[in-house]
């Protein structure tokens, strides 16, 4: 096989396999980001929520990971939720205010 044809064949095989490798690493990267959002948002909410749980938006926005952290408020009855925003670049999190079940169930106006 001439060198030119062999090079073309190698390039074709490499081009065929690259999207598969990129897709797999992207899935791994998304899963790692979701896990980090969950851990950091739960840690941040631990000061105000007993045994918080997080529901993570699978992809978030372009710049931020997003989660809804919920649980029993410390020292009170009921259930609250807080929106957690995770900066994808700095990996810092911020929590929104406490949202009660009534606030979340309120009909749209």
C-alpha positions, 0 to 999 in steps of 0.5 A: 500500500503506498504511503499516501493511501496508508496515511489517508486510511489512518486519518480516516480511522482516527477521525471515525474514533475521535467523536466516540472518545470525545462523547465518552469524556463529555459524559464523564465530565458532565457526571463529575460536574453534577456530583460536584454541584450536589456535594457543594450545594448540600454542604452549603445548605447544611447550615440551614437544612437538616439532612439536605438533599439536592436535585441537580439540573442535568446541565445547568446554564452555560456558566452555572450549575443549578440545584434545588436543595430541600429538607427540614429547616433546622429548629423548625417544622415543615420543609423548605427548599433553596436554589443553589447556584454553582459557578462552573469556573470558580466552583463556588456556590451561593444559595437563594432564600428559603422557599416554603412548600406553600411558595412552591405550590402557589398558582401562577399569576 
